[in-house]
Amino acid sequence: MSALVSVDRVLRRFGSVTAVDSVSLDLAENEFFALLGPSGCGKTTLLRLIAGFERPDGGRIVIAGQDVTQVRPRQRPVNLMFQSYALFPHMSVAKNIAYGLEMERLPKREIDQRVGEVLEITALSPLAKRKPEQLSGGQRQRVALARALVKRPKVLLLDEPLAALDRQLREQMQLELKRLQHEVGITFCIVTHDQEEALVMADRVALMQAGRIAQLGPPQELYEHPATHFVASFIGRMNFFEGEVVAEGLRHPQFGLLQGNVPSTLQVGQSGSLAVRPERLALGPSAASKANRVSGQVKEVSYRGGDLLLQVQVAALEEPLTARLGIETLDTIPELGAEITLGWDKAHSRLLGKD
């Protein structure tokens, strides 16, 4: 896939604070791309730089082959959908969607055709005559999306578009956005602090930390092969063991050797972490055959329908281990205070250096 958007060593400072620190990345045509990270990491500033609402202090931005670094927002082939939706309360759904086209003074026939198409795509046709106050939160979100799509931008930028929705509706709209992006064939770039949201929707994710990209790749790569301790801790739940990197994995002060494959980025003898996901841990008899095993006391049991979430206090660790176990794999549910053994395979260990 060819690059539609190229961000080349872009720098943005606010006084003594460097919000975006020499970031480079490419967005491909028809890609769903996510900028993910905690508050203050620079993701929204980077989105605003692409949109043109911020000017970089260094570097350049190219969209569809054109250097737009100094080009005004309305002259860029992008559209930015804000978190607030900003719908006109006195206008119908159809009028809200048509507004931007009317400002461009397009012929009425073309406006009606394009509005009709986008109403159909976003499943809003039955609601075309309603006012925003007559819509649910999810419906208002779709109207804002339709208003952005009707302009036919090459890139649609979305700033925390689902943040105001409740959990059930947010999960529904995640799938809806992914479907719409596939149907309209426009490059989507979404900013979110919700790692689950990014994993569900995005083709690729750039996880940002302190103005830089900590790791960029497909969601599964960030989840299964985190490059740093920060990435491992931010994407999903993770258990950590601290110790010394050895040829076979990690040497822990209390547990001895914990086996894992050592990446080429680490050197034997340096301090490091071994990370393992909660769902990779096995319990009891299943743990006996695993390369790595630790024992501890059950401190909390959370029933979650198809699985259990256990908090297990291990004597040598400050933080309890988290284990996620499928109900069908258990003969009995562990009781609070029970002593249990957890184990995992060498292949599921992730060796990481210090950030």
C-alpha positions in Angstrom: 0.0 0.0 0.0 1.2 3.5 -0.9 1.6 6.2 1.7 -1.3 8.7 1.7 0.0 10.7 4.6 3.6 11.1 5.5 4.7 12.7 8.8 8.4 13.4 8.6 10.3 14.2 11.8 7.6 16.5 13.0 8.3 18.6 16.1 5.9 20.7 18.1 6.8 22.6 21.3 4.6 24.6 23.7 7.1 26.8 25.6 9.5 24.4 27.4 7.2 21.4 26.7 7.9 19.2 23.7 4.5 17.8 22.8 5.5 16.0 19.6 9.2 15.0 19.5 10.5 14.4 15.9 7.8 11.9 15.0 7.8 10.1 11.6 5.1 7.8 10.4 3.1 6.9 7.2 -0.6 6.3 6.8 -1.6 4.1 3.9 -4.5 4.5 1.6 -7.8 2.9 2.9 -6.1 2.2 6.3 -7.7 2.4 9.7 -4.9 3.9 11.8 -5.0 4.6 15.6 -2.9 7.0 17.6 -3.0 5.5 21.1 -1.6 6.6 24.4 -2.2 8.1 27.9 -3.2 11.7 28.4 -0.5 14.2 27.6 1.5 11.8 25.3 1.1 14.1 22.2 -1.5 12.1 20.2 -4.1 14.8 19.9 -1.4 17.4 19.1 -0.2 15.1 16.3 -3.7 14.8 14.9 -4.1 18.5 15.0 -0.8 18.9 13.1 -2.1 16.6 10.4 -5.3 18.6 10.2 -3.5 21.9 10.1 -4.8 23.4 13.4 -1.3 23.3 14.7 1.9 24.3 12.9 5.0 22.3 13.4 8.2 23.8 14.8 10.2 21.3 12.6 9.7 18.6 10.0 7.0 18.4 7.3 3.7 16.8 6.5 2.8 15.4 3.1 -0.8 14.4 2.1 -1.5 12.8 -1.3 1.9 13.9 -2.6 1.5 17.5 -1.6 3.6 19.2 1.1 0.9 20.7 3.3 3.1 21.8 6.2 2.1 25.5 5.8 -1.3 24.9 4.2 -4.4 26.0 6.0 -6.8 23.4 7.4 -9.7 24.0 5.0 -7.3 23.7 2.0 -6.1 20.2 3.1 -7.9 17.1 1.8 -8.8 16.0 5.4 -11.8 16.4 7.7 -11.6 16.4 11.5 -14.5 15.0 13.5 -14.5 16.4 17.0 -15.4 14.6 20.2 -18.3 17.0 20.9 -20.0 16.3 17.5 -21.0 20.0 17.3 -24.3 19.5 15.5 -26.6 22.4 14.8 -29.7 21.9 17.1 -32.1 23.8 14.9 -31.3 21.8 11.7 -32.6 18.4 10.7 -30.2 15.4 10.3 -30.2 15.9 6.5 -29.5 19.7 6.8 -26.7 19.1 9.3 -25.0 16.7 6.8 -25.6 19.0 3.9 -24.3 22.2 5.6 -20.6 21.8 4.5 -21.6 21.2 0.9 -23.9 24.2 0.9 -21.0 26.4 2.1 -19.1 25.2 -0.9 -22.0 26.4 -3.1 -22.3 23.0 -4.8 -25.4 22.5 -7.1 -28.5 21.4 -5.2 -28.8 18.2 -7.2 -25.2 17.1 -6.3 -25.8 18.0 -2.6 -29.0 16.0 -2.5 -27.3 13.0 -4.2 -24.3 13.0 -1.9 -26.4 13.5 1.3 -28.7 10.6 0.2 -25.7 8.3 -0.4 -24.2 9.0 3.0 -27.5 8.7 4.8 -27.9 5.3 3.3 -24.3 4.2 4.2 -24.7 5.4 7.8 -28.2 3.9 8.2 -29.7 7.3 8.9 -32.2 7.6 6.1 -35.2 7.0 8.4 -34.0 9.8 10.7 -33.3 12.4 8.0 -36.0 14.8 9.2 -35.3 14.6 12.9 -33.5 17.2 15.0 -30.4 16.3 17.1 -32.4 16.5 20.3 -34.6 13.6 19.1 -31.6 11.3 18.6 -29.7 8.9 20.9 -26.0 9.4 21.6 -25.1 6.8 19.0 -27.3 8.3 16.4 -25.8 11.8 16.9 -22.4 10.2 16.6 -23.4 8.8 13.2 -24.7 12.2 12.0 -21.4 13.8 12.9 -19.6 11.0 11.0 -21.9 11.4 8.0 -21.3 15.1 7.9 -17.6 14.5 7.8 -17.9 11.7 5.2 -20.1 13.7 2.8 -17.2 16.0 2.1 -15.3 13.0 0.7 -12.0 13.8 2.4 -9.0 11.7 1.5 -8.3 11.3 5.3 -10.9 11.4 8.1 -9.4 12.4 11.5 -11.3 11.4 14.6 -10.5 12.8 18.0 -11.9 10.4 20.7 -15.2 10.1 18.8 -16.7 7.5 21.2 -15.6 8.9 24.5 -19.0 10.3 25.4 -20.9 7.0 24.8 -21.7 4.3 27.4 -19.8 1.1 27.3 -22.3 -1.0 25.4 -23.0 1.6 22.7 -19.2 2.3 22.4 -18.5 -1.3 21.7 -21.3 -1.3 19.1 -20.0 1.8 17.4 -16.5 0.4 17.3 -17.7 -2.3 14.9 -19.9 0.3 13.1 -16.9 2.6 12.4 -14.8 -0.3 11.2 -17.6 -1.3 8.8 -18.1 2.2 7.5 -14.4 2.7 6.9 -14.3 -0.5 4.9 -17.3 0.5 2.8 -16.3 4.1 2.0 -12.7 3.3 1.4 -11.3 6.4 3.2 -8.3 6.5 5.4 -9.3 6.8 9.0 -7.0 8.1 11.7 -8.4 7.9 15.2 -7.0 9.3 18.5 -7.9 7.3 21.6 -6.6 6.5 25.1 -8.6 3.3 25.1 -6.3 0.4 24.1 -9.3 -2.0 23.6 -10.8 0.5 21.1 -7.6 0.7 19.2 -7.1 -3.1 19.1 -10.7 -3.7 17.9 -10.7 -1.1 15.1 -7.3 -0.4 13.8 -5.2 -2.0 11.1 -2.1 -0.5 12.7 -1.5 1.3 16.0 1.0 3.9 17.0 1.4 3.8 20.8 2.8 7.2 21.9 4.8 8.0 25.1 6.1 11.4 26.0 5.8 12.8 22.5 7.4 9.9 20.7 6.2 6.6 19.2 6.9 3.8 21.6 5.9 1.1 19.1 4.0 1.0 15.8 2.5 -2.0 14.2 -0.6 -4.3 13.8 -2.6 -4.6 17.1 -1.6 -8.3 17.5 2.1 -7.4 17.3 1.8 -4.8 20.0 -0.2 -7.2 22.2 1.9 -10.4 21.7 5.3 -8.8 21.1 5.6 -5.5 23.1 8.9 -3.8 22.5 9.2 -2.1 25.9 7.9 -2.4 29.4 5.7 0.6 28.8 4.0 -1.0 25.8 3.5 -4.3 27.7 1.9 -2.5 30.6 -0.3 -0.2 28.6 -1.7 -2.7 26.1 -3.9 -5.1 28.1 -3.0 -6.6 31.5 0.4 -8.0 32.1 2.4 -9.7 34.9 6.0 -8.8 35.4 9.0 -10.4 37.0 12.2 -8.4 37.5 15.7 -9.8 37.4 18.8 -10.4 35.3 18.8 -11.4 31.7 20.5 -14.8 31.1 20.8 -16.9 28.0 17.8 -19.0 28.9 15.5 -16.2 30.0 15.5 -14.3 33.3 17.2 -15.1 36.6 14.9 -14.0 39.4 16.3 -13.5 43.0 13.6 -15.8 44.5 12.3 -18.1 41.7 15.6 -18.8 40.0 15.5 -19.3 36.2 12.3 -18.3 34.5 12.6 -19.5 30.9 12.0 -17.3 27.8 13.4 -16.5 24.4 15.8 -13.5 24.7 15.5 -11.0 21.9 18.6 -9.6 20.1 17.9 -6.2 21.6 18.9 -7.5 25.1 22.3 -8.5 26.4 23.0 -11.2 28.9 23.8 -9.8 32.3 21.7 -6.6 32.0 18.6 -5.9 34.2 15.3 -6.8 32.6 11.7 -7.9 33.0 9.9 -11.1 32.1 6.3 -10.4 31.1 3.4 -12.9 30.8 -0.2 -12.3 29.9 -2.9 -13.4 32.4 -4.6 -15.7 29.9 -1.3 -17.5 29.3 -1.2 -18.8 32.9 -2.4 -22.3 33.7 -3.6 -23.6 37.1 -3.0 -26.7 39.2 -2.4 -29.9 37.2 -2.2 -28.0 33.9 0.6 -25.9 35.4 2.7 -29.0 36.4 3.9 -29.5 32.8 4.9 -25.9 32.2 8.5 -24.6 32.0 7.8 -21.8 34.5 5.9 -22.2 37.8 5.2 -20.0 40.8 2.9 -20.5 43.8 0.8 -18.1 45.8 -2.4 -17.4 47.7 -5.7 -16.5 46.1 -6.6 -13.0 47.2 -9.5 -12.2 44.9 -11.8 -14.2 42.6 -13.9 -12.4 39.9 -16.5 -14.4 37.9 -16.8 -13.0 34.4 -19.1 -15.3 32.7 -16.9 -17.5 30.5 -13.8 -17.0 32.6 -12.4 -16.3 36.1 -10.0 -13.5 37.0 -7.8 -14.4 39.9 -5.5 -12.2 41.9 -2.8 -14.3 43.4 -0.3 -13.0 46.0 3.1 -14.5 45.5 5.5 -13.9 48.4 8.4 -12.5 46.4 6.3 -10.0 44.4 5.0 -6.6 45.4 2.0 -6.8 43.1 -0.4 -9.8 42.9 -0.3 -11.9 39.7 -3.4 -11.8 37.6 -4.6 -15.0 36.0 -7.5 -15.3 33.5 -8.8 -18.9 33.4 -11.5 -20.3 31.2 -14.3 -21.8 33.3 -14.3 -25.0 31.1 -10.7 -25.6 32.1 -11.4 -25.8 35.9 -12.7 -28.7 37.9 -13.4 -26.4 40.8 -13.3 -22.6 41.4 -10.4 -21.7 43.7 -11.4 -20.4 47.1 -10.1 -17.2 48.7 -7.0 -18.0 50.7 -6.3 -21.2 48.8 -2.6 -22.0 47.9 -2.3 -22.6 44.2 0.4 -23.0 41.6 0.4 -21.1 38.3 2.5 -22.1 35.3 3.2 -20.9 31.7 5.2 -22.0 28.7 8.6 -20.6 27.7 7.0 -19.4 24.4 4.7 -17.1 26.3 7.4 -15.3 28.2 8.3 -11.8 26.9 11.8 -10.5 27.8 12.0 -6.8 28.1 14.7 -4.2 29.0 14.3 -1.2 31.1 12.5 1.8 29.5 
